[in-house]
């Protein structure tokens, strides 16, 4: 460098790592294999949630399947019923985050007003920033760590980026039809937007530059729509305390 509710798919938030001894009922559940489809899906969700948190905290190479099992409150062998290796688990986690981001974007666009003409464009950029702001683990996994893990993960990340660019390109095409965005290849414009958003989201892992996510999103939209040339009729890019 998309979601049922995006928060439901941001696994570590909905499934934090357990600390201390589990209740007796949970201990009994851990000791047996999930049987119903619903229970299997919950178990898989728990594993992905724990994996996301552990990968984000320790990095891919330092994380073991035993670490994930411990964070999920499951036996070591239970994790292997769902994911045959750490590599398969990480790929599954990347795919889950992609779905979360794209669904979040789709929901935002469906609710965006038709006027003013740039409303959908602004909503798409802001929604992407807010998704990453609320889910820093996703930034680490999708925009930073995967690029350093070698070809299989890099190729997977490329596919994720292409899908996200497709979503943004649809927004760009509509904005072009309404005269909001310049006439240029929509995918090139979309890639430029995705690159800007991704780099700014990665920067916020280190510093927020004193800006809220809303302020940064507004800056990015103005930069994309109006460039860096000052215009007297434009309000200041960022006002202190304004979201």
Backbone as CSV, one residue per row, in Angstrom:
resi,resn,N_x,N_y,N_z,CA_x,CA_y,CA_z,C_x,C_y,C_z
1,UNK,0.553,-1.094,0.000,0.000,0.000,0.000,0.637,1.262,0.000
2,UNK,-11.713,-3.629,3.776,-11.817,-2.945,2.890,-12.891,-3.551,2.846
3,UNK,-16.032,-4.217,4.838,-15.711,-5.046,5.930,-16.963,-5.360,6.583
4,UNK,-18.690,-7.771,7.564,-19.618,-7.135,8.503,-19.018,-5.844,9.026
5,UNK,-19.239,-5.359,10.169,-18.636,-4.125,10.620,-17.141,-4.266,10.683
6,UNK,-16.444,-3.162,10.348,-14.991,-3.230,10.299,-14.417,-3.600,11.651
7,UNK,-15.042,-3.128,12.742,-14.502,-3.451,14.056,-14.629,-4.931,14.347
8,UNK,-15.667,-5.575,13.805,-15.828,-7.007,14.039,-14.745,-7.806,13.351
9,UNK,-14.202,-7.261,12.268,-13.188,-7.981,11.524,-11.788,-7.573,11.919
10,UNK,-11.645,-6.589,12.784,-10.321,-6.248,13.287,-10.079,-7.133,14.488
11,UNK,-9.547,-8.323,14.227,-9.608,-9.415,15.169,-9.073,-9.112,16.554
12,UNK,-7.910,-8.436,16.696,-7.394,-8.271,18.040,-8.279,-7.420,18.917
13,UNK,-9.075,-6.502,18.331,-9.943,-5.681,19.147,-11.089,-6.511,19.698
14,UNK,-11.630,-7.371,18.859,-12.751,-8.178,19.292,-12.302,-9.433,20.024
15,UNK,-11.027,-9.805,19.864,-10.520,-11.017,20.499,-9.149,-10.754,21.113
16,UNK,-9.083,-10.004,22.209,-7.779,-9.718,22.804,-7.152,-10.974,23.377
17,UNK,-5.827,-10.948,23.488,-5.124,-12.086,24.070,-5.552,-12.261,25.512
18,UNK,-5.759,-13.502,25.929,-6.180,-13.766,27.290,-4.985,-13.714,28.227
19,UNK,-5.236,-13.239,29.439,-4.186,-13.191,30.446,-4.682,-13.937,31.671
20,UNK,-3.797,-14.735,32.261,-4.161,-15.480,33.431,-4.927,-16.745,33.076
21,UNK,-5.286,-17.541,34.067,-5.976,-18.804,33.806,-7.364,-18.575,33.252
22,UNK,-7.748,-19.395,32.287,-9.073,-19.279,31.696,-10.095,-19.884,32.635
23,UNK,-11.367,-19.429,32.552,-12.418,-20.050,33.352,-12.495,-21.545,33.053
24,UNK,-13.080,-22.306,34.003,-13.143,-23.755,33.829,-13.892,-24.142,32.564
25,UNK,-14.987,-23.406,32.265,-15.742,-23.718,31.066,-14.882,-23.537,29.823
26,UNK,-14.088,-22.454,29.801,-13.218,-22.189,28.659,-12.121,-23.232,28.562
27,UNK,-11.605,-23.661,29.731,-10.555,-24.672,29.711,-11.078,-25.977,29.122
28,UNK,-12.317,-26.320,29.460,-12.898,-27.530,28.890,-13.076,-27.389,27.388
29,UNK,-13.501,-26.182,26.949,-13.704,-25.955,25.518,-12.393,-26.034,24.757
30,UNK,-11.308,-25.518,25.381,-10.001,-25.555,24.728,-9.533,-26.987,24.526
31,UNK,-9.895,-27.857,25.480,-9.416,-29.221,25.425,-10.109,-30.096,24.404
32,UNK,-11.173,-29.635,23.787,-11.851,-30.448,22.791,-11.858,-29.734,21.448
33,UNK,-12.043,-30.515,20.408,-12.069,-29.958,19.059,-13.443,-29.369,18.768
34,UNK,-13.473,-28.211,18.106,-14.743,-27.600,17.721,-15.485,-28.546,16.784
35,UNK,-16.806,-28.640,16.953,-17.578,-29.598,16.169,-18.520,-28.928,15.177
36,UNK,-19.338,-27.982,15.629,-20.304,-27.351,14.729,-19.619,-26.330,13.832
37,UNK,-20.199,-26.028,12.653,-19.612,-25.000,11.784,-19.474,-23.656,12.479
38,UNK,-20.445,-23.308,13.315,-20.390,-22.024,14.014,-19.228,-21.999,15.007
39,UNK,-19.055,-23.111,15.722,-17.965,-23.180,16.694,-16.612,-23.165,15.993
40,UNK,-16.513,-23.836,14.859,-15.260,-23.828,14.101,-14.928,-22.424,13.612
41,UNK,-15.951,-21.696,13.171,-15.709,-20.336,12.693,-15.273,-19.429,13.840
42,UNK,-15.899,-19.604,15.001,-15.480,-18.809,16.163,-14.047,-19.131,16.549
43,UNK,-13.695,-20.411,16.510,-12.343,-20.809,16.854,-11.330,-20.208,15.872
44,UNK,-11.667,-20.250,14.589,-10.784,-19.672,13.574,-10.641,-18.161,13.782
45,UNK,-11.759,-17.514,14.107,-11.746,-16.071,14.371,-10.847,-15.757,15.560
46,UNK,-10.922,-16.567,16.613,-10.085,-16.358,17.795,-8.604,-16.491,17.452
47,UNK,-8.297,-17.486,16.642,-6.889,-17.696,16.265,-6.375,-16.520,15.440
48,UNK,-7.161,-16.048,14.472,-6.740,-14.906,13.665,-6.569,-13.657,14.521
49,UNK,-7.469,-13.474,15.485,-7.354,-12.315,16.366,-6.090,-12.352,17.192
50,UNK,-5.801,-13.512,17.755,-4.578,-13.655,18.550,-3.348,-13.489,17.673
51,UNK,-3.382,-14.083,16.477,-2.233,-13.991,15.569,-1.952,-12.547,15.182
52,UNK,-3.000,-11.803,14.918,-2.813,-10.407,14.522,-2.102,-9.619,15.615
53,UNK,-2.524,-9.833,16.839,-1.909,-9.105,17.940,-0.450,-9.522,18.141
54,UNK,-0.192,-10.817,18.101,1.170,-11.301,18.350,2.104,-10.910,17.211
55,UNK,1.650,-11.055,15.955,2.485,-10.648,14.824,2.803,-9.159,14.905
56,UNK,1.810,-8.346,15.268,2.021,-6.902,15.344,3.009,-6.545,16.451
57,UNK,2.961,-7.276,17.546,3.836,-6.965,18.677,5.258,-7.496,18.464
58,UNK,5.387,-8.711,17.923,6.694,-9.364,17.872,7.310,-9.401,16.483
59,UNK,6.501,-9.206,15.464,6.988,-9.367,14.108,6.832,-10.809,13.656
60,UNK,6.889,-11.003,12.351,6.641,-12.332,11.792,7.683,-13.350,12.243
61,UNK,8.940,-13.023,12.114,9.994,-14.004,12.358,10.087,-14.415,13.826
62,UNK,9.813,-13.501,14.730,9.936,-13.806,16.158,8.704,-14.521,16.710
63,UNK,7.643,-14.572,15.945,6.398,-15.205,16.402,6.405,-16.690,16.071
64,UNK,5.944,-17.490,17.010,5.800,-18.924,16.777,4.324,-19.300,16.864
65,UNK,3.995,-20.467,16.338,2.620,-20.952,16.435,2.245,-21.178,17.904
66,UNK,3.223,-21.533,18.724,2.956,-21.687,20.158,2.561,-20.350,20.780
67,UNK,3.190,-19.250,20.334,2.822,-17.927,20.818,1.362,-17.618,20.481
68,UNK,0.979,-17.946,19.264,-0.392,-17.685,18.822,-1.373,-18.522,19.628
69,UNK,-1.056,-19.790,19.820,-1.934,-20.675,20.589,-2.100,-20.150,22.013
70,UNK,-1.010,-19.717,22.622,-1.056,-19.194,23.980,-1.924,-17.938,24.043
71,UNK,-1.751,-17.036,23.076,-2.540,-15.801,23.065,-4.027,-16.075,22.837
72,UNK,-4.336,-17.122,22.079,-5.729,-17.470,21.798,-6.343,-18.308,22.916
73,UNK,-5.526,-18.754,23.863,-6.029,-19.600,24.928,-6.346,-21.002,24.455
74,UNK,-5.614,-21.475,23.448,-5.844,-22.794,22.870,-4.619,-23.676,23.043
75,UNK,-4.830,-24.958,22.883,-3.689,-25.866,22.907,-2.872,-25.680,21.638
76,UNK,-1.593,-26.033,21.727,-0.682,-25.864,20.589,-1.195,-26.597,19.360
77,UNK,-1.643,-27.834,19.545,-2.108,-28.614,18.405,-3.378,-28.091,17.784
78,UNK,-4.222,-27.401,18.583,-5.493,-26.906,18.051,-5.300,-25.928,16.905
79,UNK,-4.259,-25.105,17.000,-4.026,-24.102,15.961,-3.766,-24.779,14.619
80,UNK,-3.093,-25.918,14.647,-2.750,-26.607,13.398,-3.954,-27.271,12.729
81,UNK,-5.060,-27.433,13.451,-6.268,-27.929,12.805,-6.825,-26.905,11.827
82,UNK,-6.493,-25.644,12.039,-7.047,-24.562,11.224,-6.022,-23.964,10.269
83,UNK,-4.772,-23.963,10.667,-3.713,-23.384,9.839,-2.495,-24.299,9.915
84,UNK,-2.073,-24.799,8.765,-1.039,-25.823,8.744,0.356,-25.280,9.034
85,UNK,0.541,-23.976,8.917,1.866,-23.397,9.161,1.712,-21.924,9.499
86,UNK,2.789,-21.350,9.997,2.776,-19.918,10.301,2.591,-19.104,9.027
87,UNK,3.189,-19.550,7.930,3.048,-18.832,6.661,1.599,-18.811,6.200
88,UNK,0.911,-19.944,6.270,-0.495,-20.001,5.868,-1.338,-19.123,6.780
89,UNK,-1.023,-19.130,8.055,-1.750,-18.292,9.006,-1.581,-16.817,8.673
90,UNK,-0.366,-16.396,8.345,-0.130,-14.984,8.038,-0.842,-14.582,6.748
91,UNK,-0.824,-15.456,5.752,-1.555,-15.168,4.518,-3.055,-15.017,4.803
92,UNK,-3.597,-15.879,5.647,-5.018,-15.796,5.994,-5.328,-14.488,6.709
93,UNK,-4.409,-14.063,7.545,-4.592,-12.806,8.266,-4.556,-11.617,7.307
94,UNK,-3.643,-11.624,6.359,-3.587,-10.563,5.351,-4.893,-10.495,4.564
95,UNK,-5.412,-11.663,4.164,-6.659,-11.699,3.399,-7.820,-11.173,4.229
96,UNK,-7.843,-11.491,5.517,-8.900,-11.015,6.390,-8.872,-9.499,6.522
97,UNK,-7.675,-8.936,6.655,-7.557,-7.479,6.758,-7.967,-6.794,5.455
98,UNK,-7.629,-7.411,4.337,-8.048,-6.851,3.057,-9.566,-6.780,2.984
99,UNK,-10.241,-7.864,3.338,-11.705,-7.870,3.295,-12.282,-6.804,4.214
100,UNK,-11.684,-6.647,5.397,-12.179,-5.651,6.343,-12.080,-4.240,5.767
101,UNK,-10.936,-3.916,5.178,-10.739,-2.581,4.617,-11.692,-2.319,3.454
102,UNK,-11.809,-3.275,2.543,-12.627,-3.056,1.349,-14.114,-2.992,1.689
103,UNK,-14.544,-3.778,2.654,-15.946,-3.704,3.063,-16.242,-2.386,3.772
104,UNK,-15.286,-1.942,4.570,-15.446,-0.646,5.234,-15.578,0.475,4.202
105,UNK,-14.755,0.419,3.172,-14.816,1.427,2.116,-16.140,1.339,1.366
106,UNK,-16.582,0.130,1.063,-17.842,-0.039,0.334,-19.014,0.493,1.140
107,UNK,-19.028,0.224,2.454,-20.108,0.726,3.294,-20.110,2.243,3.345
108,UNK,-18.911,2.820,3.440,-18.799,4.274,3.499,-19.327,4.909,2.218
109,UNK,-18.962,4.364,1.087,-19.399,4.921,-0.196,-20.900,4.771,-0.388
110,UNK,-21.460,3.677,0.093,-22.903,3.478,-0.038,-23.677,4.519,0.759
111,UNK,-23.079,4.990,1.847,-23.753,5.970,2.697,-23.388,7.411,2.361
112,UNK,-22.434,7.611,1.460,-21.960,8.966,1.145,-23.029,9.737,0.366
113,UNK,-23.209,11.034,0.640,-24.174,11.834,-0.123,-23.710,12.039,-1.562
114,UNK,-24.634,12.312,-2.441,-24.307,12.545,-3.849,-23.783,13.954,-4.096
115,UNK,-24.131,14.886,-3.226,-23.681,16.272,-3.361,-23.074,16.730,-2.048
116,UNK,-22.047,17.585,-2.130,-21.434,18.152,-3.338,-20.746,17.080,-4.176
117,UNK,-20.328,17.421,-5.386,-19.789,16.420,-6.315,-18.593,15.640,-5.784
118,UNK,-17.808,16.253,-4.907,-16.616,15.561,-4.416,-16.875,14.807,-3.113
119,UNK,-18.141,14.669,-2.697,-18.456,14.065,-1.400,-17.968,12.622,-1.303
120,UNK,-18.228,11.826,-2.330,-17.816,10.420,-2.288,-16.296,10.295,-2.263
121,UNK,-15.622,11.136,-3.036,-14.162,11.104,-3.072,-13.593,11.422,-1.691
122,UNK,-14.107,12.473,-1.077,-13.637,12.845,0.253,-13.934,11.745,1.269
123,UNK,-15.122,11.162,1.176,-15.517,10.118,2.112,-14.611,8.899,1.990
124,UNK,-14.237,8.536,0.763,-13.391,7.366,0.550,-12.012,7.562,1.170
125,UNK,-11.414,8.724,0.951,-10.087,8.993,1.501,-10.140,9.024,3.021
126,UNK,-11.124,9.724,3.558,-11.219,9.828,5.016,-11.494,8.464,5.655
127,UNK,-12.366,7.673,5.041,-12.688,6.357,5.600,-11.454,5.469,5.654
128,UNK,-10.603,5.563,4.636,-9.386,4.750,4.622,-8.439,5.167,5.738
129,UNK,-8.279,6.465,5.933,-7.440,6.947,7.028,-7.994,6.485,8.373
130,UNK,-9.295,6.610,8.545,-9.891,6.266,9.832,-9.781,4.769,10.104
131,UNK,-9.895,3.961,9.063,-9.734,2.513,9.246,-8.342,2.203,9.795
132,UNK,-7.332,2.761,9.159,-5.969,2.509,9.607,-5.700,3.146,10.966
133,UNK,-6.304,4.301,11.225,-6.104,4.961,12.508,-6.665,4.111,13.641
134,UNK,-7.816,3.492,13.417,-8.444,2.665,14.437,-7.792,1.300,14.562
135,UNK,-6.967,0.933,13.606,-6.413,-0.412,13.567,-4.948,-0.354,13.152
136,UNK,-4.092,0.075,14.069,-2.671,0.226,13.755,-2.031,-1.107,13.371
137,UNK,-2.564,-2.212,13.931,-2.018,-3.519,13.568,-2.163,-3.774,12.077
138,UNK,-3.281,-3.308,11.487,-3.484,-3.499,10.048,-2.427,-2.755,9.247
139,UNK,-2.053,-1.570,9.695,-1.005,-0.811,9.010,0.306,-1.583,9.036
140,UNK,0.644,-2.120,10.198,1.892,-2.869,10.316,1.888,-4.097,9.416
141,UNK,0.766,-4.805,9.389,0.702,-6.051,8.632,0.610,-5.824,7.137
142,UNK,-0.236,-4.880,6.719,-0.507,-4.695,5.292,0.474,-3.740,4.624
143,UNK,0.917,-2.732,5.329,1.691,-1.676,4.685,3.166,-1.682,5.044
144,UNK,3.557,-2.455,6.047,4.957,-2.424,6.445,5.591,-3.807,6.473
145,UNK,5.073,-4.688,7.324,5.742,-5.970,7.548,5.753,-6.868,6.324
146,UNK,4.617,-6.932,5.603,4.508,-7.889,4.496,5.543,-7.626,3.410
147,UNK,5.919,-6.372,3.220,6.877,-6.046,2.159,8.280,-6.556,2.470
148,UNK,8.549,-6.857,3.738,9.894,-7.286,4.134,10.000,-8.800,4.326
149,UNK,8.942,-9.540,3.974,8.915,-10.966,4.280,9.189,-11.863,3.096
150,UNK,9.590,-11.282,1.974,9.941,-12.120,0.837,8.841,-12.215,-0.200
151,UNK,9.155,-12.915,-1.265,8.304,-12.917,-2.457,6.874,-13.386,-2.235
152,UNK,6.612,-14.507,-1.532,5.208,-14.942,-1.406,4.312,-13.891,-0.779
153,UNK,4.786,-13.260,0.285,3.993,-12.243,0.951,3.925,-10.962,0.117
154,UNK,5.030,-10.643,-0.544,5.040,-9.446,-1.389,4.052,-9.592,-2.541
155,UNK,3.983,-10.784,-3.137,3.026,-11.023,-4.205,1.599,-10.950,-3.692
156,UNK,1.373,-11.494,-2.506,0.038,-11.411,-1.909,-0.336,-9.952,-1.651
157,UNK,0.617,-9.189,-1.120,0.363,-7.778,-0.854,0.078,-7.022,-2.141
158,UNK,0.780,-7.374,-3.219,0.529,-6.745,-4.514,-0.922,-6.988,-4.941
159,UNK,-1.395,-8.224,-4.755,-2.781,-8.520,-5.101,-3.766,-7.735,-4.250
160,UNK,-3.464,-7.588,-2.963,-4.318,-6.788,-2.087,-4.359,-5.344,-2.558
161,UNK,-3.198,-4.805,-2.874,-3.128,-3.419,-3.345,-3.922,-3.223,-4.629
162,UNK,-3.814,-4.197,-5.547,-4.538,-4.095,-6.801,-6.051,-4.072,-6.569
163,UNK,-6.522,-4.896,-5.654,-7.945,-4.889,-5.349,-8.392,-3.567,-4.755
164,UNK,-7.581,-3.017,-3.848,-7.910,-1.731,-3.242,-7.876,-0.619,-4.288
165,UNK,-6.897,-0.680,-5.181,-6.817,0.306,-6.264,-8.051,0.224,-7.159
166,UNK,-8.539,-0.985,-7.406,-9.776,-1.145,-8.178,-10.922,-0.378,-7.523
167,UNK,-11.042,-0.506,-6.203,-12.119,0.187,-5.482,-11.968,1.696,-5.610
168,UNK,-10.753,2.195,-5.432,-10.524,3.633,-5.523,-10.716,4.121,-6.956
169,UNK,-10.316,3.315,-7.933,-10.470,3.707,-9.336,-11.936,3.926,-9.690
170,UNK,-12.825,3.130,-9.104,-14.261,3.321,-9.349,-14.717,4.676,-8.815
171,UNK,-14.186,5.060,-7.654,-14.517,6.375,-7.087,-13.953,7.482,-7.971
172,UNK,-12.718,7.287,-8.441,-12.080,8.283,-9.307,-12.868,8.461,-10.602
173,UNK,-13.293,7.364,-11.207,-14.051,7.441,-12.463,-15.328,8.254,-12.278
174,UNK,-16.035,7.991,-11.196,-17.263,8.761,-10.932,-16.932,10.227,-10.705
175,UNK,-15.843,10.492,-9.972,-15.453,11.886,-9.727,-15.057,12.578,-11.029
176,UNK,-14.422,11.862,-11.925,-14.075,12.436,-13.228,-15.337,12.776,-14.025
177,UNK,-16.316,11.912,-13.963,-17.564,12.157,-14.682,-18.297,13.374,-14.143
178,UNK,-18.062,13.696,-12.887,-18.705,14.854,-12.261,-17.811,16.092,-12.312
179,UNK,-16.657,15.968,-12.964,-15.775,17.117,-13.143,-14.963,17.492,-11.933
180,UNK,-14.820,16.567,-10.983,-14.094,16.858,-9.742,-12.615,16.531,-9.872
181,UNK,-12.294,15.497,-10.658,-10.930,15.005,-10.804,-10.502,15.155,-12.260
182,UNK,-9.218,15.446,-12.470,-8.695,15.653,-13.816,-8.856,14.405,-14.681
183,UNK,-8.855,14.615,-15.979,-8.955,13.515,-16.931,-7.597,12.829,-17.041
184,UNK,-7.477,11.672,-16.438,-6.239,10.884,-16.436,-6.642,9.434,-16.229
185,UNK,-5.756,8.479,-16.545,-6.112,7.076,-16.334,-6.552,6.832,-14.892
186,UNK,-7.776,6.362,-14.677,-8.298,6.218,-13.314,-7.433,5.362,-12.396
187,UNK,-6.845,4.290,-12.931,-6.037,3.435,-12.072,-4.732,4.114,-11.663
188,UNK,-4.192,4.959,-12.544,-2.981,5.701,-12.181,-3.308,6.684,-11.057
189,UNK,-4.419,7.368,-11.198,-4.847,8.295,-10.148,-5.098,7.528,-8.850
190,UNK,-5.795,6.395,-8.972,-6.117,5.595,-7.785,-4.857,5.085,-7.096
191,UNK,-3.882,4.647,-7.882,-2.629,4.176,-7.295,-1.930,5.307,-6.555
192,UNK,-1.947,6.500,-7.121,-1.317,7.654,-6.468,-1.991,7.956,-5.141
193,UNK,-3.315,7.852,-5.110,-4.055,8.093,-3.873,-3.701,7.036,-2.834
194,UNK,-3.706,5.761,-3.257,-3.400,4.667,-2.326,-1.989,4.802,-1.763
195,UNK,-1.046,5.216,-2.622,0.337,5.375,-2.172,0.452,6.486,-1.133
196,UNK,-0.226,7.602,-1.380,-0.183,8.716,-0.439,-0.792,8.313,0.897
197,UNK,-1.963,7.701,0.854,-2.633,7.285,2.086,-1.777,6.271,2.843
198,UNK,-1.200,5.315,2.117,-0.384,4.297,2.764,0.840,4.869,3.446
199,UNK,1.523,5.781,2.780,2.723,6.370,3.370,2.390,7.214,4.591
200,UNK,1.303,7.968,4.526,0.916,8.772,5.678,0.477,7.887,6.841
201,UNK,-0.207,6.791,6.529,-0.623,5.863,7.585,0.599,5.222,8.245
202,UNK,1.601,4.851,7.451,2.831,4.288,8.020,3.550,5.306,8.892
203,UNK,3.557,6.562,8.466,4.215,7.599,9.261,3.573,7.725,10.640
204,UNK,2.257,7.517,10.708,1.568,7.666,11.982,1.887,6.541,12.961
205,UNK,2.570,5.518,12.499,3.063,4.520,13.437,4.183,5.093,14.306
206,UNK,4.822,6.142,13.793,5.949,6.764,14.492,5.552,8.092,15.117
207,UNK,4.807,8.911,14.373,4.400,10.225,14.867,3.089,10.634,14.235
208,UNK,2.282,11.384,14.987,1.027,11.886,14.423,1.162,13.317,13.903
209,UNK,2.357,13.906,14.030,2.610,15.275,13.560,1.668,16.298,14.193
210,UNK,1.069,15.940,15.319,0.160,16.858,15.987,-1.196,16.981,15.324
211,UNK,-1.528,16.064,14.420,-2.790,16.120,13.677,-3.678,14.941,14.031
212,UNK,-4.974,15.169,14.034,-5.916,14.063,14.167,-6.024,13.347,12.824
213,UNK,-6.625,12.163,12.844,-6.831,11.427,11.591,-7.710,12.232,10.643
214,UNK,-8.711,12.921,11.187,-9.592,13.734,10.346,-8.862,14.885,9.683
215,UNK,-7.994,15.552,10.435,-7.219,16.652,9.876,-6.284,16.167,8.780
216,UNK,-5.647,15.028,9.013,-4.740,14.490,8.015,-5.507,14.074,6.761
217,UNK,-6.673,13.489,6.943,-7.494,13.100,5.796,-7.903,14.329,4.985
218,UNK,-8.302,15.398,5.680,-8.685,16.623,4.977,-7.504,17.204,4.201
219,UNK,-6.313,17.171,4.813,-5.126,17.652,4.113,-4.884,16.829,2.852
220,UNK,-4.972,15.496,2.981,-4.717,14.634,1.828,-5.707,14.913,0.701
221,UNK,-6.974,15.105,1.049,-7.985,15.389,0.022,-7.686,16.711,-0.669
222,UNK,-7.345,17.724,0.104,-7.040,19.028,-0.514,-5.786,18.958,-1.370
223,UNK,-4.804,18.216,-0.899,-3.592,18.048,-1.697,-3.919,17.347,-3.013
224,UNK,-4.726,16.314,-2.962,-5.076,15.559,-4.167,-5.936,16.378,-5.122
225,UNK,-6.841,17.175,-4.595,-7.759,17.917,-5.453,-7.194,19.254,-5.917
226,UNK,-6.319,19.858,-5.100,-5.879,21.224,-5.412,-4.368,21.397,-5.489
227,UNK,-3.591,20.357,-5.165,-2.148,20.483,-5.231,-1.590,21.335,-4.101
228,UNK,-0.365,21.805,-4.289,0.325,22.566,-3.255,0.293,24.070,-3.490
229,UNK,-0.299,24.487,-4.595,-0.345,25.922,-4.899,-1.389,26.583,-4.007
230,UNK,-1.004,27.622,-3.242,-1.973,28.286,-2.368,-3.102,28.911,-3.170
231,UNK,-4.307,28.851,-2.636,-5.453,29.485,-3.271,-6.175,30.294,-2.207
232,UNK,-6.378,31.545,-2.496,-6.924,32.455,-1.491,-8.311,32.027,-1.028
233,UNK,-9.066,31.404,-1.913,-10.432,31.073,-1.539,-10.530,29.789,-0.713
234,UNK,-9.440,29.044,-0.613,-9.469,27.818,0.185,-9.240,28.161,1.649
235,UNK,-10.009,27.490,2.527,-9.798,27.662,3.956,-8.442,27.067,4.318
236,UNK,-7.877,27.469,5.461,-6.592,26.884,5.873,-6.666,25.361,5.864
237,UNK,-5.542,24.743,5.513,-5.520,23.280,5.392,-5.876,22.609,6.700
238,UNK,-5.319,23.087,7.808,-5.567,22.493,9.106,-5.804,23.606,10.109
239,UNK,-6.877,23.479,10.871,-7.107,24.418,11.960,-6.877,23.677,13.276
240,UNK,-6.230,24.323,14.210,-5.930,23.681,15.487,-7.219,23.239,16.159
241,UNK,-7.227,21.985,16.596,-8.387,21.468,17.294,-9.538,21.067,16.425
242,UNK,-9.422,21.250,15.119,-10.515,20.899,14.217,-10.314,19.496,13.696
243,UNK,-11.388,18.698,13.712,-11.330,17.335,13.184,-11.937,17.334,11.797
